Amino acid sequence: MTAETARRAALGQWVSIAPEIRPSSGRNADGTLRPFYLSREFTAWPNDEFELTVVNSADPCGATPLAKIYIKGHTSWHGEHPIAPGAQKVHFVADTAYDVTPIAASFADLLNKLAGDSYAKWEVGSAQSVLGKDLALFGLAAGENFIEHDLIYVFRDMLFWGARHVDGRGFDTEENGPTNLRIPMIRR
């Protein structure tokens, strides 16, 4: 699959099959990695634009949502990825929107403690833009767009991205990119 074939195959709406688990960069009191549960809704548009909504949950079944994150931006394609025949390196750039909505009071409280003075008070159900702002909890720096150096692999009408590293590192550089496939999304 060429980059153009993969780009066309990825067009449309995709959703998580079930809640997903991945390691976070945070640690529990005993030093073990804190799990991170989420579900995704993703749309790829023909003009290399994308929309992604992620709902983070406190539990593996997704019964206790903590926050909703909405990201809109652009993809750039960077050639074949060695993970699987037809996989393509893709950079996801959050350059249009990056909104965070606390769903649980505990998450709003955490944001109020950690987010800093450039934000209004975080309240349950109220979205705030974090686009181009500092928010260390999300790995964001003021004046910079969030970029993930990821991959896209479409196989049997399933859309795969890269799986997070077991130590919780993100895909902040090409060298730090994925080395395994993540649980796929299916067409909506």
NORWO-V890116 format. One record per pair of residues at least 24 apart in sequence whose C-alpha atoms are under 7 Angstrom apart, sorted by the first residue. I is the first residue (numbers start at 1). J is the second residue. If there is no record, write none. Layout:
{{I	J} {I	J}}
This chain:
{{1	86} {2	86} {3	77} {3	79} {3	88} {6	154} {9	154} {10	44} {10	154} {10	159} {11	44} {11	45} {11	46} {12	43} {12	44} {12	45} {13	42} {13	43} {13	44} {13	187} {13	188} {14	41} {14	42} {14	43} {14	185} {14	186} {14	187} {14	188} {15	40} {15	41} {15	42} {15	185} {15	186} {15	187} {15	188} {16	40} {16	41} {16	184} {16	185} {16	186} {17	185} {17	186} {19	60} {19	61} {19	62} {21	60} {22	164} {23	166} {23	167} {23	168} {24	168} {25	167} {25	168} {25	169} {48	74} {48	75} {49	73} {49	74} {49	75} {50	74} {65	103} {65	104} {66	102} {66	103} {66	104} {66	107} {67	100} {67	101} {67	102} {67	103} {67	104} {68	100} {68	101} {68	102} {68	103} {69	99} {69	100} {69	101} {70	98} {70	99} {70	100} {71	97} {71	98} {71	99} {72	96} {72	97} {72	98} {73	97} {83	179} {83	180} {86	153} {87	151} {87	152} {87	153} {88	151} {88	152} {88	153} {89	150} {89	151} {89	152} {90	149} {90	150} {90	151} {90	152} {91	147} {91	148} {91	149} {91	150} {92	147} {92	148} {92	149} {93	145} {93	146} {93	147} {93	148} {94	145} {94	146} {94	147} {95	145} {97	131} {98	129} {98	130} {98	131} {99	127} {99	128} {99	129} {99	130} {100	127} {100	128} {100	129} {101	125} {101	126} {101	127} {101	128} {102	126} {147	172} {148	172} {149	173} {149	174} {149	177} {150	177} {150	178} {157	186} {158	184} {158	185} {158	186} {159	184} {159	185} {159	186} {160	184} {160	185}}
